[in-house]
Amino acid sequence: TNLMPRKKGPNQKTRRIVAVSVYSILLYAAPAWEDAVRRACHRRKLEKAQRRMNILVSQAYRTTSTAALCVVAGYPPIDLMVEGRARAHREGKEAKKRIEEEILATWQERWDTNVSTAQWTKTLIPDIRPWLTRGHGEVEYFLTQLLTGHGSFRSYLSRIGKADSENCHYCQDPDNPGHAVFECERWSSSRRETEAAVGEELTPANIIGKMLDRETNWTVIHQFVKRTLARKETEDNGR
């Protein structure tokens, strides 16, 4: 935790180096104790450790759902990681690719059927495969806010009792997670410049697809999101 503060500190690539070490410890000798994960008390211990690591890797708020954290950070739920490690041990290296595909399919099924949490993240990332297999782009504090819906948004702050209204300071519309990036007139000039650069109007349904399409798109959109939410957070805190 001291090595990876939420708002500052190393980038995601460096954070993943620490995560690899932690996951190596969590999954040590997994084939020998795979059955124990079926007991909720044991599974919760692993999930608690994974949740903390995913928060640090993605620089997310602690209120973010576990399902969203796994997707944003890019690590399968810990019970699926245990299953994959154990199956690879039993079935051999030649089955590794097939096992990974089956684990991913199970994870996607859980993601599709999850109706209680992470709905905003599911809107942005309905299909986790392109997100997980992308060849460019890292997340950080402000991009994670957009991806999870937990951050300097008055709808969120009002829900947890830290704001007296969910309306935007600038236009009085509800300040939901996508408001500043997709709707608010306060940021319309930067938004239009970004959309001109990527050649398409940005919406919750297409923004991740455009970012994954090419690295230049990721850079332009990420900078717009980061600049917008950073200024918004500064101005909101100033009030």
Backbone hydrogen bonds in HBPLUS format (Angstrom, degrees):
<---DONOR---> <-ACCEPTOR-->    atom                        ^
c    i                          cat <-CA-CA->   ^        H-A-AA   ^      H-
h    n   atom  resd res      DA  || num        DHA   H-A  angle D-A-AA Bond
n    s   type  num  typ     dist DA aas  dist angle  dist       angle   num
A0004-MET N   A0001-THR O   3.24 MM   3  5.22 132.5  2.48  94.3 106.5     1
A0015-ARG N   A0011-ASN O   3.03 MM   4  6.32 158.1  2.08 150.5 157.5     2
A0016-ARG N   A0012-GLN O   2.88 MM   4  6.09 145.6  2.00 149.7 157.9     3
A0017-ILE N   A0014-THR O   3.07 MM   3  5.27 134.6  2.28 101.0 113.1     4
A0019-ALA N   A0015-ARG O   2.99 MM   4  6.31 156.2  2.05 145.2 152.8     5
A0020-VAL N   A0016-ARG O   2.88 MM   4  6.06 153.2  1.95 147.7 152.6     6
A0021-SER N   A0018-VAL O   3.09 MM   3  5.28 118.8  2.48  99.0 113.5     7
A0022-VAL N   A0018-VAL O   3.07 MM   4  6.46 158.1  2.12 151.7 157.8     8
A0023-TYR N   A0019-ALA O   2.82 MM   4  6.05 168.3  1.83 160.8 163.6     9
A0024-SER N   A0020-VAL O   2.96 MM   4  6.07 144.1  2.09 140.1 149.8    10
A0025-ILE N   A0021-SER O   3.20 MM   4  6.53 147.1  2.32 142.2 149.8    11
A0025-ILE N   A0022-VAL O   3.09 MM   3  5.22 121.7  2.44  97.3 111.3    12
A0026-LEU N   A0022-VAL O   2.93 MM   4  6.27 164.5  1.95 154.1 158.5    13
A0027-LEU N   A0023-TYR O   2.93 MM   4  5.92 157.2  1.99 146.2 151.2    14
A0028-TYR N   A0025-ILE O   3.31 MM   3  5.23 165.9  2.34 103.9 107.9    15
A0030-ALA N   A0027-LEU O   3.07 MM   3  5.16 143.5  2.21 140.1 130.2    16
A0032-ALA N   A0029-ALA O   2.93 MM   3  5.67 149.5  2.03 123.8 132.0    17
A0033-TRP N   A0030-ALA O   3.08 MM   3  5.40 137.7  2.26 109.2 120.2    18
A0036-ALA N   A0033-TRP O   3.01 MM   3  5.46 137.0  2.20 110.3 122.0    19
A0037-VAL N   A0034-GLU O   3.12 MM   3  5.78 152.5  2.20 117.4 124.0    20
A0038-ARG N   A0035-ASP O   3.10 MM   3  5.72 159.7  2.15 114.7 120.9    21
A0039-ARG N   A0036-ALA O   3.08 MM   3  5.72 160.9  2.11 115.1 120.9    22
A0042-HIS N   A0039-ARG O   3.13 MM   3  5.64 125.0  2.45 110.7 122.9    23
A0043-ARG N   A0039-ARG O   3.02 MM   4  6.25 166.4  2.04 157.6 162.0    24
A0044-ARG N   A0040-ALA O   2.88 MM   4  5.97 158.0  1.93 153.0 157.6    25
A0046-LEU N   A0042-HIS O   3.36 MM   4  6.78 158.2  2.41 150.6 155.1    26
A0047-GLU N   A0043-ARG O   2.87 MM   4  6.10 162.9  1.90 155.2 160.8    27
A0048-LYS N   A0044-ARG O   2.88 MM   4  5.97 151.3  1.96 145.3 151.9    28
A0049-ALA N   A0045-LYS O   3.27 MM   4  6.54 157.6  2.33 142.5 147.3    29
A0050-GLN N   A0046-LEU O   2.89 MM   4  6.16 163.6  1.92 155.1 160.2    30
A0051-ARG N   A0047-GLU O   2.80 MM   4  5.86 160.1  1.84 146.8 152.8    31
A0052-ARG N   A0048-LYS O   3.19 MM   4  6.36 160.9  2.23 143.2 147.4    32
A0053-MET N   A0049-ALA O   3.12 MM   4  6.38 160.7  2.16 147.8 152.9    33
A0054-ASN N   A0050-GLN O   2.84 MM   4  6.07 163.3  1.87 159.2 163.6    34
A0055-ILE N   A0051-ARG O   2.98 MM   4  6.19 150.4  2.07 148.1 155.8    35
A0056-LEU N   A0052-ARG O   3.18 MM   4  6.46 156.6  2.24 146.0 151.4    36
A0057-VAL N   A0053-MET O   2.90 MM   4  6.16 156.4  1.95 152.8 159.9    37
A0058-SER N   A0054-ASN O   3.03 MM   4  6.01 164.2  2.05 145.1 149.1    38
A0059-GLN N   A0055-ILE O   2.83 MM   4  5.55 118.7  2.21 135.3 149.9    39
A0060-ALA N   A0055-ILE O   3.08 MM   5  5.02 147.7  2.19 135.5 143.2    40
A0064-THR N   A0061-TYR O   3.15 MM   3  5.71 168.2  2.17 117.6 121.1    41
A0069-LEU N   A0065-SER O   3.03 MM   4  6.27 157.8  2.08 149.5 156.2    42
A0070-CYS N   A0066-THR O   3.08 MM   4  6.31 158.3  2.13 152.1 156.0    43
A0071-VAL N   A0067-ALA O   3.39 MM   4  6.67 160.7  2.43 144.9 149.0    44
A0072-VAL N   A0068-ALA O   2.94 MM   4  6.11 179.1  1.94 162.6 162.9    45
A0073-ALA N   A0069-LEU O   2.88 MM   4  5.81 165.9  1.90 149.8 154.6    46
A0074-GLY N   A0070-CYS O   2.81 MM   4  5.68 135.7  2.01 132.2 145.0    47
A0075-TYR N   A0070-CYS O   3.02 MM   5  5.16 135.6  2.22 142.0 150.0    48
A0080-LEU N   A0077-PRO O   2.92 MM   3  5.49 130.0  2.17 115.1 127.9    49
A0081-MET N   A0077-PRO O   3.11 MM   4  6.47 146.6  2.23 145.9 155.9    50
A0082-VAL N   A0078-ILE O   2.94 MM   4  6.21 154.8  2.00 148.9 155.0    51
A0083-GLU N   A0079-ASP O   2.99 MM   4  6.18 159.7  2.04 139.4 145.2    52
A0084-GLY N   A0080-LEU O   2.88 MM   4  6.03 160.2  1.92 144.5 149.8    53
A0085-ARG N   A0081-MET O   2.97 MM   4  6.17 161.1  2.01 147.3 152.1    54
A0086-ALA N   A0082-VAL O   2.94 MM   4  6.14 162.9  1.97 154.5 159.2    55
A0087-ARG N   A0083-GLU O   2.88 MM   4  6.01 164.2  1.91 153.9 158.5    56
A0088-ALA N   A0084-GLY O   2.98 MM   4  6.04 157.7  2.04 145.8 151.9    57
A0089-HIS N   A0085-ARG O   3.18 MM   4  6.38 146.2  2.30 138.1 146.6    58
A0090-ARG N   A0086-ALA O   3.08 MM   4  6.39 152.5  2.16 146.6 153.7    59
A0091-GLU N   A0087-ARG O   2.76 MM   4  5.80 169.7  1.77 159.6 162.6    60
A0092-GLY N   A0088-ALA O   3.00 MM   4  5.39 136.5  2.20 129.8 136.6    61
A0095-ALA N   A0092-GLY O   3.11 MM   3  5.75 155.5  2.17 115.1 122.2    62
A0096-LYS N   A0093-LYS O   3.04 MM   3  5.22 165.6  2.06 112.1 116.4    63
A0099-ILE N   A0095-ALA O   2.94 MM   4  6.11 162.7  1.97 160.8 166.2    64
A0100-GLU N   A0096-LYS O   2.94 MM   4  6.18 160.3  1.98 152.0 157.3    65
A0101-GLU N   A0097-LYS O   3.04 MM   4  6.31 154.8  2.11 147.7 154.3    66
A0102-GLU N   A0098-ARG O   2.98 MM   4  6.25 156.1  2.04 149.4 155.9    67
A0103-ILE N   A0099-ILE O   2.86 MM   4  6.09 156.5  1.91 154.0 160.5    68
A0104-LEU N   A0100-GLU O   2.97 MM   4  6.12 158.8  2.01 145.0 150.9    69
A0105-ALA N   A0101-GLU O   2.95 MM   4  6.17 152.1  2.03 143.5 151.2    70
A0106-THR N   A0102-GLU O   3.02 MM   4  6.25 154.9  2.09 144.3 150.4    71
A0107-TRP N   A0103-ILE O   2.93 MM   4  6.18 158.5  1.97 149.8 156.0    72
A0108-GLN N   A0104-LEU O   2.85 MM   4  6.08 159.7  1.90 150.8 156.1    73
A0109-GLU N   A0105-ALA O   2.98 MM   4  6.19 152.2  2.06 142.7 150.2    74
A0110-ARG N   A0106-THR O   3.02 MM   4  6.33 157.7  2.07 149.1 154.5    75
A0111-TRP N   A0107-TRP O   2.92 MM   4  6.17 157.4  1.97 148.7 155.6    76
A0112-ASP N   A0108-GLN O   2.84 MM   4  6.08 155.8  1.90 150.5 156.6    77
A0113-THR N   A0109-GLU O   3.04 MM   4  6.20 152.2  2.12 147.0 153.9    78
A0114-ASN N   A0110-ARG O   2.97 MM   4  5.94 117.1  2.38 143.1 156.8    79
A0122-LYS N   A0118-ALA O   2.93 MM   4  6.15 152.3  2.01 148.9 157.0    80
A0123-THR N   A0119-GLN O   3.02 MM   4  6.27 140.5  2.18 139.3 149.4    81
A0123-THR N   A0120-TRP O   3.12 MM   3  5.05 123.1  2.45  92.4 106.9    82
A0124-LEU N   A0120-TRP O   3.21 MM   4  6.59 152.2  2.29 147.3 153.4    83
A0125-ILE N   A0121-THR O   2.77 MM   4  5.91 159.4  1.81 152.9 159.9    84
A0132-LEU N   A0128-ILE O   2.92 MM   4  6.10 160.2  1.96 158.8 164.3    85
A0133-THR N   A0129-ARG O   2.95 MM   4  6.05 154.4  2.02 160.1 167.0    86
A0144-THR N   A0140-GLU O   2.82 MM   4  5.82 163.1  1.85 170.0 175.5    87
A0145-GLN N   A0141-TYR O   3.23 MM   4  6.45 141.5  2.38 133.5 143.0    88
A0146-LEU N   A0142-PHE O   3.30 MM   4  6.71 156.3  2.36 148.3 152.2    89
A0147-LEU N   A0143-LEU O   2.99 MM   4  6.28 160.9  2.02 150.7 156.4    90
A0148-THR N   A0144-THR O   2.89 MM   4  5.96 149.5  1.98 151.8 157.9    91
A0149-GLY N   A0145-GLN O   2.79 MM   4  5.51 147.4  1.90 146.6 154.6    92
A0153-PHE N   A0151-GLY O   2.85 MM   2  5.59 140.2  2.01 101.2  90.5    93
A0156-TYR N   A0153-PHE O   2.99 MM   3  5.36 120.3  2.36 106.0 120.2    94
A0157-LEU N   A0153-PHE O   2.84 MM   4  6.12 167.5  1.85 158.2 162.3    95
A0158-SER N   A0154-ARG O   2.79 MM   4  5.65 152.2  1.87 137.0 144.4    96
A0155-SER N   A0175-ASP O   3.13 MM  20  5.54 159.9  2.17 141.3 135.5    97
A0159-ARG N   A0155-SER O   3.21 MM   4  6.24 147.8  2.31 130.5 138.7    98
A0160-ILE N   A0156-TYR O   3.17 MM   4  6.54 141.4  2.33 147.1 156.8    99
A0162-LYS N   A0157-LEU O   2.67 MM   5  4.90 157.7  1.72 160.3 154.0   100
A0161-GLY N   A0158-SER O   3.16 MM   3  5.01 161.9  2.20 101.8 106.0   101
A0175-ASP N   A0166-GLU O   2.76 MM   9  5.86 171.1  1.77 159.2 161.8   102
A0168-CYS N   A0173-ASP O   2.68 MM   5  5.47 166.9  1.69 157.9 159.7   103
A0172-GLN N   A0168-CYS O   3.05 MM   4  4.63 140.9  2.21 121.6 129.7   104
A0179-HIS N   A0176-ASN O   3.04 MM   3  5.29 160.9  2.08 116.7 122.9   105
A0182-PHE N   A0178-GLY O   2.87 MM   4  5.71 162.4  1.90 157.3 162.3   106
A0183-GLU N   A0179-HIS O   2.79 MM   4  4.96 151.9  1.86 138.0 144.8   107
A0184-CYS N   A0179-HIS O   2.80 MM   5  5.71 165.1  1.82 145.7 149.4   108
A0187-TRP N   A0184-CYS O   3.26 MM   3  5.99 155.5  2.33 115.6 120.3   109
A0188-SER N   A0185-GLU O   3.16 MM   3  4.78 172.4  2.16 105.9 106.5   110
A0191-ARG N   A0187-TRP O   3.00 MM   4  6.16 154.5  2.07 150.5 158.7   111
A0192-ARG N   A0188-SER O   2.87 MM   4  6.04 160.5  1.91 150.6 154.4   112
A0193-GLU N   A0189-SER O   3.11 MM   4  6.38 158.4  2.16 148.1 153.8   113
A0194-THR N   A0190-SER O   2.98 MM   4  6.18 156.7  2.04 146.6 152.9   114
A0195-GLU N   A0191-ARG O   2.88 MM   4  6.12 162.5  1.91 153.9 158.8   115
A0196-ALA N   A0192-ARG O   2.90 MM   4  6.05 150.6  1.99 145.4 153.3   116
A0197-ALA N   A0193-GLU O   3.06 MM   4  6.27 147.1  2.17 140.1 148.7   117
A0198-VAL N   A0194-THR O   3.07 MM   4  6.42 145.5  2.20 147.9 156.8   118
A0199-GLY N   A0195-GLU O   2.78 MM   4  5.70 122.9  2.11 137.9 152.3   119
A0200-GLU N   A0195-GLU O   3.18 MM   5  5.35 135.9  2.39 140.3 146.7   120
A0206-ASN N   A0203-THR O   3.15 MM   3  5.42 140.5  2.32 105.1 115.2   121
A0207-ILE N   A0203-THR O   3.03 MM   4  5.77 144.6  2.15 164.2 167.9   122
A0210-LYS N   A0206-ASN O   2.93 MM   4  6.15 158.0  1.98 159.5 165.2   123
A0211-MET N   A0207-ILE O   3.04 MM   4  6.27 153.1  2.11 143.3 150.8   124
A0212-LEU N   A0208-ILE O   2.90 MM   4  6.12 151.7  1.98 150.5 158.0   125
A0213-ASP N   A0209-GLY O   2.99 MM   4  6.01 127.9  2.27 137.2 150.6   126
A0218-TRP N   A0214-ARG O   3.15 MM   4  6.56 158.4  2.20 150.0 156.2   127
A0219-THR N   A0215-GLU O   2.97 MM   4  6.27 163.8  2.00 154.7 158.0   128
A0220-VAL N   A0216-THR O   3.02 MM   4  6.22 168.3  2.03 152.2 154.8   129
A0221-ILE N   A0217-ASN O   2.92 MM   4  6.00 174.8  1.92 159.8 161.5   130
A0222-HIS N   A0218-TRP O   2.79 MM   4  5.71 160.4  1.83 150.2 157.1   131
A0223-GLN N   A0219-THR O   2.99 MM   4  6.03 161.5  2.02 145.0 150.1   132
A0224-PHE N   A0220-VAL O   3.10 MM   4  6.34 154.0  2.17 143.0 150.1   133
A0225-VAL N   A0221-ILE O   2.91 MM   4  6.19 166.5  1.92 157.6 160.5   134
A0226-LYS N   A0222-HIS O   2.81 MM   4  5.97 170.3  1.82 156.5 159.8   135
A0227-ARG N   A0223-GLN O   2.85 MM   4  5.85 165.5  1.87 146.7 151.4   136
A0228-THR N   A0224-PHE O   2.92 MM   4  5.94 163.6  1.95 148.5 153.7   137
A0229-LEU N   A0225-VAL O   2.93 MM   4  6.01 174.3  1.94 155.3 157.2   138
A0230-ALA N   A0226-LYS O   2.93 MM   4  5.83 149.0  2.02 141.9 150.8   139
A0231-ARG N   A0227-ARG O   3.10 MM   4  6.18 165.0  2.13 144.4 148.2   140
A0232-LYS N   A0228-THR O   2.92 MM   4  6.06 157.5  1.97 147.0 154.4   141
A0233-GLU N   A0229-LEU O   2.90 MM   4  5.92 158.9  1.94 139.3 144.9   142
A0234-THR N   A0230-ALA O   3.01 MM   4  6.22 161.1  2.05 146.8 151.9   143
A0235-GLU N   A0231-ARG O   2.89 MM   4  6.06 168.1  1.90 154.8 157.8   144
A0236-ASP N   A0232-LYS O   2.81 MM   4  5.91 159.0  1.85 150.5 157.0   145
A0237-ASN N   A0233-GLU O   2.90 MM   4  6.01 159.9  1.94 146.9 152.5   146
A0238-GLY N   A0234-THR O   2.99 MM   4  6.16 144.0  2.12 139.6 149.9   147
A0239-ARG N   A0236-ASP O   3.14 MM   3  5.31 142.4  2.29  99.3 109.9   148
